[in-house]
Amino acid sequence: MGQKIRPTGFRTGIMVGWASQWYANKRDYSDLLIEDVKIRRFVQKFLTRRGSGNRDQRPGISKILIDRTREKVVITLHSARPGVIIGKKGENIDKLTKALEDLTHRHIEVKTIEVNRPEKDPQLVAEEIAEQLEKRASFRRTMKQAIQKSMEAGARGIKLQLSGRLGGSEMARCEKAMDGSIPLSTLRTRVEYGFAEASTAQGNIGIKCWINNGDYLTEESSDAANAQTRQVSQKPARTRKR
C-alpha cells in the first residue's frame, strides 16, 4: 500500500488536515475545486523569478493552504524565504493579492508562514536538488549532500528518487538513495512527500523526496509551523471498572 500512494494523501483525514478547507454544494463544488488548482499554479508562476543565465529561481514554497469563507479567501503560503514573497514594504505581496483578485474576482487575503527547517521539508529539498541539477551539478553528489543535510537537521529517514536522462546519458533511468527509516504503512509516522522537476538541456528530470519527521503522537514532531496538521492527543489508558 505505502509504495503505491502518496504519503500525504494516505494520511489526509486521519493524521493530516486538508490543504483546502471549505464547504460547497454540488453545483459550486467543481468550480471552486478548479479555482483552487488555478490559484496554486498562479502563485507558483507569479513568484518564480527570472535569474541569471535565464534560469528560473523558485520561490521556495513548501505548501499552499486555502481557507474559504463567505466574505473572502485566505491563502497561507509556507515558505523558507517569506521575505522574498513579501518584498520591500509589502510591495510583492500586494501585487500578488491584486493579481489573485483579478483572477478569481473575490476578496483575497495572503498570509506567509516561515518554514524553520527547510532541510526537513521534502518539497523544499526536491526544489533545491532541481536547482542544483539545472546548474549542471553531479546528481550523485547532490543526492548525497541533500541526504546528509536532512539527517543532520534531525530527520528520522529520507528517500530520494531521480528519474530521467541523468548525467546526460542517452537512455533515461531511475536512481534511488535512502538513509534512515521510511515506514510505508505506519499512519502515525510523519512521512511527508515532495516533487519537483529540473529542466536540463537533455530533458526534464523528476525528483521525488520522502522524509520521515518522527511521530505525530510525540511532542517533538508537533511543530507549530505545520498549520495543516491537526493536534492528535495520546490515547488514554483504559481503566478497569470496579
LINTA-V541231 format. One record per helix or strand of 3 or more residues. SS is the DSSP state (A for helix, B for strand). FROM is the first residue (numbers start at 1). LEN is the number of residues. If there is no record, write none. Layout:
ss;from;len
SS;FROM;LEN
SS;FROM;LEN
//
This chain:
ss;from;len
A;2;3
A;7;5
A;26;22
A;52;3
B;61;8
B;73;7
A;82;5
A;88;17
B;108;7
A;118;3
A;122;13
A;139;15
B;157;8
A;166;3
B;173;8
B;189;12
B;203;13
A;219;3
//
